[in-house]
C-alpha cells in the first residue's frame, strides 16, 4: 500500500511548472540567470558549527575563537564564489544521438566548452532525478565530452530527457546546479523479436508465372552455392561468413520472385508484437544480404538492399 506524500506531490508539481519555463535548446550558455546555488547538508552543519563557535567566543572572550570562526566563514564564502564560478560561463552542446531500439541503452554525448583560463573541476551531468552521474573536469580554454545513457521504453520519435549539471567543488558545502532541456529528438525503433519465425516465402514478381518457395532452413530462396567464375559482386559475404561457405545471389531466381515483409503476415498478435517481428525480419534479411520490401498499413517500400534501405525500413516501423 502506497502512502500519500503531500511533500512529494508538491515537489513534483513545482518541478513540472519549473521545467515548463525552460526553453528547448541543443546549446546553452550557463550564466547567473540559469545557475542556482544552495547549501548542502554539510554546509548547514558548517553554519551551525560557526554559530556555536561565535557564541562560545563571545561568552568566553576568546580572540583565537573569533579568528577561527571568521577564518572558517571566509573559507565558506570563498568556496561559494568558486563553486558558482565553476559552472558560470560554461557552454554545453548536445551531439545528436543515434537511433536506438526500444529497451536498449541510448547514449547521449554532451560537449562542455570553457573560455576561462583555469580548470573547472568536479562537474557532474546526469538525467533529471536519475541519481546516476558522469563526472569530468573541463580544461582551461578547452572542452571535454561526457556521455550519459538512458533506456527508451516506447518506440517512435522521443525527446531527449531533461539533463542537470552540478558541482560541489571545492568544499562540498554548496550545491551549484542547472537544468537543461535539449531540443534534439531520438528515433526509437521497435524491439526486435528475440526468436522470430523464418522469413516468409518469396512472392512472384509482376509478370512472372513462377512461384518461389522458402528453403527448409527458412532462408529466402534468392541465393545459391558459389560457382567458379561468379563475379565477386554477386557473392553474399554476410551469409558466407555465417554459413562458412561461399554463396552467390541467384539473379534468375531474384528476377522471378520478391521477398516482401508484410504487416499482414507478421502474425495475429497486437501491433507492437507485429512490428517487433517485422523489425527482426528486416535485420535478418539485411544480415543475409537479401533484397526485401516492406509493407505496412498505408506504406510500401519496394524491394532493395543495403544500409540505407534497412534504415528506411526501421524508420517506417518506428513511426508506424
C-alpha positions in Angstrom: 0.0 0.0 0.0 1.4 3.4 -1.1 1.2 6.2 1.4 0.2 9.6 0.2 3.0 12.1 0.5 1.9 15.7 0.1 5.5 17.0 0.0 6.4 14.7 -2.9 3.3 15.8 -4.7 4.0 19.4 -4.2 7.6 18.9 -5.3 6.5 17.1 -8.5 4.1 19.9 -9.4 6.7 22.5 -8.8 9.2 20.6 -10.9 6.8 20.3 -13.8 6.0 24.0 -13.6 9.6 24.9 -13.4 10.6 22.7 -16.3 7.9 24.2 -18.5 9.6 27.6 -18.1 12.9 26.3 -19.6 13.2 26.6 -23.4 14.3 23.7 -25.6 17.8 24.2 -27.0 20.7 22.0 -28.0 23.3 24.6 -27.0 23.1 26.5 -23.7 25.4 29.0 -22.1 25.4 29.0 -18.3 25.1 32.4 -16.7 23.9 33.8 -13.4 20.4 33.6 -14.7 20.3 29.8 -15.0 22.8 28.7 -12.4 21.4 28.1 -8.9 23.2 27.5 -5.6 22.1 26.3 -2.2 23.9 24.9 0.9 24.3 21.2 1.2 23.8 19.2 4.4 27.5 19.6 5.3 27.1 23.3 4.5 24.3 23.6 7.1 26.4 21.7 9.6 29.3 24.1 9.0 26.9 27.1 9.5 25.7 25.5 12.8 29.3 25.0 13.9 30.2 28.6 13.1 27.2 29.8 15.2 28.4 27.7 18.2 32.0 28.9 17.8 30.8 32.5 17.6 28.6 32.2 20.7 31.4 30.5 22.7 33.9 33.1 21.6 31.6 35.9 22.7 30.9 34.3 26.1 34.5 33.5 26.9 36.1 36.4 25.1 38.3 34.1 23.0 40.3 36.1 20.4 41.5 32.9 18.8 37.9 31.7 18.8 37.0 34.8 16.8 39.9 34.2 14.5 38.9 30.6 13.8 35.2 31.5 13.4 35.8 34.2 10.8 38.5 32.2 9.1 36.1 29.3 8.5 33.3 31.7 7.5 35.6 33.4 5.0 36.6 30.0 3.5 32.9 29.1 3.1 32.2 32.4 1.3 35.2 31.9 -1.0 34.1 28.3 -1.6 30.6 29.6 -2.5 32.0 32.0 -5.1 34.4 29.4 -6.6 31.7 26.8 -6.8 29.3 29.2 -8.6 32.1 30.2 -11.0 32.8 26.6 -11.9 29.5 26.4 -13.8 29.1 30.1 -14.7 30.3 30.8 -18.2 30.3 27.1 -19.2 28.9 26.2 -22.6 27.1 22.9 -23.1 26.3 21.4 -26.6 24.3 18.3 -27.2 25.6 16.0 -30.0 22.5 14.5 -31.8 22.0 10.9 -30.6 21.8 8.0 -33.0 18.6 6.0 -33.4 18.2 3.1 -30.9 16.0 0.1 -30.3 13.3 0.0 -27.6 14.8 -1.3 -24.3 18.4 -0.7 -25.3 20.6 2.0 -23.8 20.7 5.2 -25.9 23.9 7.2 -25.5 23.8 11.0 -25.2 27.0 12.9 -25.8 27.5 16.3 -24.4 30.4 18.6 -25.1 31.4 21.1 -22.4 33.5 24.1 -23.5 35.2 26.7 -21.4 36.9 30.0 -22.4 38.3 30.6 -18.9 42.0 30.3 -18.2 41.6 28.0 -15.3 40.5 24.4 -15.0 36.9 23.7 -14.0 36.9 20.7 -11.6 34.2 18.2 -10.5 31.4 18.8 -12.9 28.7 16.1 -13.0 26.0 15.5 -15.6 23.0 13.2 -15.4 19.4 12.8 -16.3 17.0 14.7 -14.1 16.1 12.6 -11.0 18.1 9.6 -12.2 20.7 9.6 -9.4 23.4 8.5 -11.8 26.2 10.9 -12.6 29.1 11.2 -15.1 31.9 13.4 -13.8 34.5 15.3 -15.6 37.0 18.2 -15.4 37.0 20.8 -18.2 40.5 22.0 -19.1 41.4 25.7 -19.3 40.2 27.2 -22.6 39.3 23.7 -23.8 36.5 21.2 -23.9 35.5 17.9 -22.6 32.9 15.3 -23.7 30.6 13.5 -21.4 28.3 10.5 -22.2 25.2 9.6 -20.3 22.7 6.9 -21.1 19.0 6.3 -20.8 16.7 3.5 -21.8 13.8 4.4 -24.0 10.7 2.3 -23.3 8.5 3.3 -26.2 9.1 3.4 -30.0 8.7 6.5 -32.1 10.2 10.0 -32.1 11.0 11.0 -28.5 12.6 14.0 -26.9 15.9 13.6 -25.1 15.1 13.7 -21.3 15.9 16.8 -19.3 19.6 17.0 -18.1 21.0 18.5 -15.0 24.6 19.6 -14.4 26.0 20.2 -10.9 29.2 20.7 -8.9 30.1 20.8 -5.2 33.6 21.9 -5.8 35.7 23.0 -3.8 34.4 22.3 -0.2 31.2 20.4 -0.7 29.3 22.9 1.4 27.3 24.3 -1.6 25.5 22.6 -4.4 25.6 24.5 -7.7 23.3 23.2 -10.4 21.4 24.0 -13.6 18.6 22.4 -15.6 18.7 21.9 -19.4 16.0 20.7 -21.8 17.6 19.6 -25.1 15.6 20.2 -28.3 17.0 17.1 -30.0 14.8 14.1 -30.6 15.7 10.4 -30.6 14.2 7.9 -33.1 13.4 4.7 -31.3 12.9 1.5 -33.3 10.7 -1.4 -32.2 12.4 -4.0 -30.1 13.4 -6.9 -32.4 11.7 -10.2 -31.6 14.1 -12.5 -29.8 13.3 -15.7 -31.7 11.4 -14.8 -34.8 9.9 -17.4 -37.2 11.7 -18.0 -40.6 11.4 -15.3 -43.3 8.2 -15.5 -45.3 8.4 -17.2 -48.8 9.2 -15.0 -51.8 6.3 -13.8 -53.9 6.2 -13.9 -57.7 7.4 -10.8 -59.4 4.9 -8.9 -61.6 4.6 -10.6 -64.9 6.2 -13.9 -63.7 4.2 -17.1 -63.7 6.6 -19.0 -61.4 6.2 -19.3 -57.7 9.0 -19.1 -55.3 9.2 -21.1 -52.1 11.3 -20.8 -48.9 14.0 -23.3 -48.2 13.6 -25.7 -45.3 16.0 -23.6 -43.3 13.7 -20.7 -43.6 16.1 -18.6 -45.7 14.7 -16.7 -48.7 15.3 -18.7 -51.9 17.3 -16.0 -53.6 20.8 -17.4 -53.2 22.7 -20.5 -54.5 26.0 -22.2 -54.0 29.0 -20.3 -55.4 30.1 -21.3 -58.9 33.5 -20.9 -60.3 33.7 -17.7 -62.3 30.8 -15.9 -60.4 31.5 -12.2 -60.1 32.6 -11.1 -56.7 29.7 -8.6 -56.5 27.2 -11.5 -56.5 28.8 -13.1 -53.5 26.7 -12.7 -50.3 29.6 -12.1 -47.9 27.4 -11.9 -44.8 25.7 -15.2 -45.4 29.1 -16.8 -46.4 30.5 -15.7 -43.0 27.6 -17.2 -41.2 27.4 -20.5 -43.2 31.2 -20.8 -43.6 30.8 -21.4 -47.3 30.6 -19.1 -50.4 27.1 -18.4 -51.7 26.0 -16.1 -54.6 22.9 -14.3 -55.5 20.7 -16.2 -57.9 20.0 -13.5 -60.4 17.4 -15.6 -62.3 15.6 -16.6 -59.2 15.7 -13.0 -57.9 14.0 -11.8 -61.1 11.3 -14.3 -60.7 10.4 -13.7 -57.0 10.5 -10.9 -54.5 10.8 -11.0 -50.7 8.1 -8.9 -49.0 7.9 -8.4 -45.3 4.2 -7.8 -44.8 2.5 -6.5 -41.8 -0.5 -8.7 -42.5 1.8 -11.8 -42.5 3.5 -11.0 -39.2 1.2 -13.0 -37.0 -2.2 -12.3 -35.3 -0.8 -10.6 -32.2 -1.1 -6.9 -31.4 0.5 -4.1 -33.3 3.7 -3.9 -31.2 4.3 -7.6 -31.5 3.9 -7.5 -35.3 6.3 -4.5 -35.6 8.7 -6.3 -33.3 8.6 -9.4 -35.7 9.0 -7.2 -38.8 12.0 -5.5 -37.2 13.6 -8.8 -36.6 12.9 -9.9 -40.2 14.4 -6.7 -41.6 17.6 -7.3 -39.6 17.7 -10.9 -40.6 17.2 -10.2 -44.4 19.8 -7.4 -44.2 22.3 -9.8 -42.5 21.8 -12.4 -45.2 22.3 -9.7 -47.9 18.8 -10.2 -49.5 16.7 -7.8 -51.4 13.5 -7.3 -49.5 10.5 -4.9 -49.4 8.3 -3.8 -46.5 4.5 -3.4 -46.5 2.8 -1.5 -43.7 -0.7 -0.1 -43.4 -0.6 2.9 -45.8 3.0 2.4 -46.8 5.0 0.1 -49.1 8.8 0.3 -49.6 9.9 -1.5 -52.7 12.5 -4.3 -52.5 16.1 -3.2 -52.2 19.1 -3.9 -50.0 21.9 -2.1 -48.2 22.3 0.1 -45.1 20.2 2.9 -46.4 17.2 0.6 -47.2 17.5 -1.0 -43.8 17.4 2.4 -42.1 14.3 3.5 -44.1 12.5 0.3 -43.1 13.4 0.7 -39.4 12.3 4.3 -39.5 9.0 3.3 -41.1 8.5 0.7 -38.3 9.3 3.2 -35.6 6.8 5.8 -36.9 4.1 3.3 -37.9 
